[in-house]
Amino acid sequence: MKKISLKRLLDDSHQQDQSTELKRLTDALIEDCYFLLIDHGVSEKVIDEAYGQSKTFHDMKDSDPIKQATHYRYSHSGRGWSPCGEEPAYSANTKATCSAFDMCYEIEEIDHEFENFGPNLWPPKMPDFKKSIYNYYLEFSKVENQLANKIEEALVINKGFISKKMTEKSPSTMRLIYYPAVEGIPEDNLFGISAHTDYEVFTLLTQSAEGSQLKHRSGKWHMVDSTRYEIIVMLGDMLEIMTNGKVKATPHRVPPTSHDRYSITRFCAMDGHHEISPLKQFINPDKGILYKPVSQQKNIQDGLAQAEANSEAMKKETRVDDRFKYQKDTN
């Protein structure tokens, strides 16, 4: 897995090193569809404090009034806490075991029509949680903007085409995810989160311990061995669409582990209303246009709707299985 230095990408005073790193970024985008970002400028203290507060929150009992006050049913834009067992099935016939806390840019105005932006649902009586988590979010927003500019350069996309569409009204959610340890031999269809690609442009992921698996463009799955201070960069659907498939979104999943894990996932999205279609420079005359135009908000909504449909199908299948089990037990 390539390690790309953001510091080298940004350092104009060493143009040879910068050019070499930009070529490595281009290769990672096209050949691998993921990479590790190092020298990104976010301090270990900021990351440690965010992970500490995430653990404090997730360690609370689900019945705790503070935790209950942040349940997503009380929020707009799907923010807040979702308990274990309520994560949708991103792949059909799978079940997820994680719980999560979701937040985004803190904006008083509410997008009632599409739920792209609005205020966060912070846990009451936890000022350090809000401070540490939002500080992490804003620091990673800087990384988002810097990396978006360099991706534009690496792929020869007009400067600002991506980065200028990533504003405070974008649905750039961040998730504090907790994966409880799974004891014994797990079911074959049980995952922390099942395989999927992200709906946005790219994703900045850190993890407390090994557990995330990424699928290389060759088709092989790889376990990512990274520290919480290295950023796993995964590419999203919108980047695949605008490059007409030259860049592929990163399939990824989290298998069950025998140890507790935490991750912080910062989705980097364009403003919801922007419609994206393949750019001219990526259209091969022999193959033509391979993707239909889609807006960021529609891609997110369609993806989540499919995941929810997968979950509902699993529930129906489970009810049928339970019924047959009961009949066997009573015959």
C-alpha positions in Angstrom: 0.0 0.0 0.0 1.6 3.3 -1.1 2.3 5.9 1.5 1.8 9.4 0.1 3.3 12.4 1.9 1.0 15.4 1.8 3.8 17.6 3.0 5.8 16.7 -0.1 2.8 17.3 -2.4 2.4 20.8 -0.9 6.1 21.8 -0.8 6.8 24.0 -3.8 10.4 24.7 -2.6 11.4 21.1 -3.5 9.9 20.8 -7.0 11.6 17.5 -7.9 10.4 15.8 -4.8 6.9 17.3 -5.3 6.8 16.1 -8.9 7.8 12.6 -7.8 5.2 12.5 -5.1 2.5 13.8 -7.5 3.4 10.9 -9.9 3.1 8.4 -7.0 -0.3 9.9 -6.1 -1.5 9.5 -9.7 -0.4 5.9 -9.7 -2.2 5.3 -6.4 -5.4 6.8 -7.7 -5.4 4.9 -11.0 -3.6 1.6 -10.3 -4.5 0.9 -6.6 -7.6 3.0 -5.8 -6.4 3.7 -2.3 -3.3 4.8 -0.3 -2.1 5.9 3.1 -1.6 9.6 3.6 1.3 10.6 5.9 2.8 13.9 6.9 -0.7 15.4 6.8 -0.2 18.1 9.4 -2.9 16.9 11.9 -1.3 16.7 15.3 -1.3 13.4 17.3 -2.9 15.3 20.2 -5.9 16.2 18.1 -6.3 12.6 17.0 -5.8 11.2 20.5 -8.3 13.5 22.1 -10.9 12.6 19.5 -10.4 8.9 20.0 -10.5 9.4 23.8 -13.9 11.1 23.6 -15.2 8.6 21.1 -14.4 5.8 23.5 -15.9 7.7 26.4 -19.2 8.1 24.5 -19.4 4.5 23.1 -18.5 3.1 26.5 -21.7 4.5 28.0 -24.6 2.1 28.4 -27.1 2.4 25.6 -29.7 3.3 28.2 -27.7 6.3 29.5 -29.9 9.5 29.1 -26.9 11.4 27.6 -26.5 8.7 24.9 -30.3 8.4 24.4 -30.5 12.2 23.9 -28.3 11.9 20.8 -30.4 9.2 19.1 -30.7 9.9 15.4 -34.5 9.9 15.6 -34.2 13.3 17.3 -32.1 14.9 14.6 -32.2 16.2 11.1 -29.9 14.9 8.3 -29.4 11.5 10.0 -27.0 12.8 12.5 -26.5 11.6 16.1 -26.1 8.1 17.5 -27.2 4.8 15.9 -27.1 1.8 18.2 -25.6 -1.6 17.4 -28.0 -3.6 15.1 -29.3 -0.5 13.2 -26.5 -0.1 10.7 -27.9 -1.0 7.2 -26.6 -3.9 5.1 -24.4 -2.3 2.4 -24.1 -5.8 0.8 -27.1 -8.0 0.4 -27.6 -10.9 2.9 -25.2 -9.4 5.5 -25.5 -8.1 9.0 -23.5 -5.3 10.7 -22.4 -5.2 14.3 -21.2 -1.6 14.7 -22.6 1.5 16.4 -21.8 5.0 15.3 -22.1 8.7 16.1 -22.5 11.0 13.0 -21.9 14.7 12.7 -21.0 17.2 10.0 -20.3 21.0 9.6 -22.1 22.9 12.4 -24.7 25.1 10.6 -27.8 26.6 12.1 -29.7 26.6 8.8 -31.5 23.3 8.0 -31.8 21.8 4.6 -35.3 20.4 5.0 -35.6 19.3 1.4 -32.5 17.1 1.0 -30.9 17.1 4.5 -27.5 18.0 3.2 -26.8 20.4 6.1 -28.0 21.5 9.5 -27.0 21.6 13.2 -25.4 18.6 14.9 -27.0 16.7 17.7 -24.3 16.8 20.4 -24.5 14.8 23.6 -25.5 17.1 26.6 -23.2 17.7 29.5 -20.1 16.6 27.4 -18.4 19.9 26.3 -15.0 18.1 25.9 -16.7 15.7 23.4 -18.0 18.5 21.2 -14.7 20.4 21.4 -12.4 17.5 20.6 -14.6 15.9 17.9 -15.3 19.2 16.1 -11.6 20.1 16.3 -10.7 16.8 14.6 -13.4 17.4 12.0 -12.1 20.9 11.1 -8.5 19.7 11.0 -9.5 17.0 8.6 -11.4 19.5 6.6 -8.1 21.3 5.9 -6.6 18.0 4.7 -9.7 17.4 2.5 -9.2 20.7 0.7 -5.5 20.3 0.2 -5.8 16.7 -1.0 -8.7 17.6 -3.3 -6.5 20.2 -5.0 -3.7 17.7 -5.5 -6.1 15.0 -6.9 -7.3 17.6 -9.4 -3.6 18.2 -10.4 -2.8 14.5 -10.5 -5.7 13.7 -12.8 -5.4 16.9 -14.8 -8.8 18.1 -13.8 -9.4 21.9 -13.8 -8.3 23.5 -10.5 -11.2 24.0 -8.2 -13.6 21.6 -10.0 -13.7 19.4 -7.0 -12.4 21.5 -4.1 -14.5 24.6 -4.7 -17.7 22.4 -4.6 -16.7 21.2 -1.1 -18.2 23.9 1.1 -19.7 24.0 4.6 -23.1 23.0 3.1 -21.8 19.7 1.7 -23.0 16.4 3.2 -19.4 15.7 4.4 -20.4 13.6 7.3 -17.9 12.2 9.9 -18.6 9.0 11.8 -17.2 7.8 15.1 -17.6 4.1 14.7 -17.4 1.4 17.4 -17.0 -2.3 16.5 -17.5 -4.5 19.5 -15.5 -7.7 19.8 -17.2 -10.8 18.4 -16.5 -13.9 20.5 -16.2 -17.4 19.0 -16.7 -18.2 15.3 -18.9 -15.5 13.7 -21.5 -16.3 11.1 -20.3 -16.1 7.5 -22.6 -13.1 6.8 -21.7 -11.1 9.9 -19.5 -8.0 9.5 -18.6 -4.9 11.4 -19.6 -3.2 8.1 -20.1 -5.2 4.9 -18.5 -4.5 1.6 -19.4 -1.3 -0.2 -18.0 1.8 -1.9 -18.5 5.3 -0.4 -20.9 7.6 -2.1 -18.8 10.8 -1.9 -15.5 11.9 -3.7 -13.1 10.4 -1.3 -12.9 9.3 2.4 -10.3 10.0 5.1 -10.3 7.1 7.6 -8.3 6.4 10.7 -8.5 3.3 12.9 -7.5 2.4 16.4 -6.4 -1.1 15.4 -6.1 -3.3 12.3 -9.4 -4.3 10.9 -10.3 -2.4 7.7 -10.0 -4.4 4.5 -9.7 -2.7 1.1 -10.1 -4.3 -2.3 -7.3 -3.6 -4.8 -8.2 -2.9 -8.4 -6.8 -6.3 -9.2 -9.6 -7.8 -7.1 -7.6 -8.9 -4.1 -8.7 -7.9 -0.5 -6.0 -6.5 1.7 -6.0 -5.9 5.5 -4.8 -2.4 6.3 -2.1 -2.3 9.0 -2.0 1.4 10.0 -1.7 3.5 13.1 -4.4 6.0 14.1 -2.0 8.7 12.9 -1.9 7.5 9.3 -4.9 8.4 7.1 -6.4 5.7 4.9 -7.6 7.4 1.8 -10.4 5.6 -0.1 -11.8 6.8 -3.4 -15.6 7.4 -3.8 -18.3 7.0 -6.4 -18.2 10.6 -7.5 -14.6 10.4 -8.5 -15.2 7.2 -10.4 -18.1 8.9 -12.3 -16.3 12.1 -13.2 -13.3 10.1 -14.5 -15.6 7.7 -16.5 -14.1 4.7 -14.6 -10.4 5.6 -15.0 -10.3 5.9 -11.3 -12.4 3.2 -9.4 -14.1 3.7 -6.1 -12.6 1.6 -3.3 -14.6 -1.4 -2.2 -14.0 -1.9 1.6 -15.4 -3.8 4.5 -14.7 -4.6 8.2 -14.8 -8.2 9.1 -15.7 -9.2 12.7 -12.7 -9.1 15.1 -12.0 -10.7 18.5 -11.1 -7.2 19.9 -12.9 -3.9 20.2 -12.1 -1.4 17.5 -12.8 2.3 16.9 -12.5 4.2 13.7 -13.2 7.8 12.6 -14.4 8.2 9.1 -14.5 11.6 7.4 -16.5 11.5 4.1 -15.4 14.2 1.7 -18.4 15.2 -0.4 -19.3 17.9 -2.9 -22.3 20.2 -2.2 -25.4 18.0 -2.6 -27.0 19.8 -5.6 -24.0 19.5 -7.9 -24.6 17.0 -10.7 -21.6 15.1 -11.9 -21.1 13.3 -15.2 -17.9 12.0 -16.9 -15.5 14.7 -18.0 -14.6 15.0 -21.6 -10.9 14.2 -21.2 -11.8 10.8 -19.7 -14.2 9.6 -22.4 -12.7 7.0 -24.8 -14.4 7.3 -28.2 -14.5 3.5 -28.5 -16.2 3.0 -25.1 -18.2 6.2 -24.8 -19.8 7.6 -21.7 -20.1 4.8 -19.1 -21.9 6.6 -16.3 -25.1 8.5 -16.0 -25.1 12.0 -14.5 -25.9 12.1 -10.8 -25.9 14.6 -8.0 -24.0 14.1 -4.8 -27.2 14.1 -2.8 -29.0 11.6 -5.1 -26.0 9.2 -5.0 -26.1 9.3 -1.2 -29.8 8.9 -1.0 -29.9 6.0 -3.6 -27.1 4.2 -1.9 -28.6 4.4 1.6 -32.0 3.4 0.2 -30.5 0.3 -1.3 -28.7 -0.5 2.0 -32.0 -0.1 3.9 -33.7 -2.4 1.4 -31.0 -5.0 2.0 -31.6 -4.8 5.7 -35.3 -5.2 5.4 -34.8 -8.2 3.2 -32.6 -9.8 5.8 -35.2 -9.1 8.5 -37.8 -10.9 6.5 -35.5 -13.8 5.8 -34.7 -14.0 9.5 -38.4 -14.1 10.4 -38.9 -17.0 8.0 -35.9 -18.8 9.4 -37.2 -18.3 13.0 -40.6 -19.6 12.1 -39.2 -22.8 10.6 -37.0 -23.2 13.6 -40.0 -23.0 15.9 -41.9 -25.6 13.8 -38.9 -27.9 14.1 -38.7 -27.5 17.8 -42.4 -28.2 18.4 -42.8 -31.2 16.0 
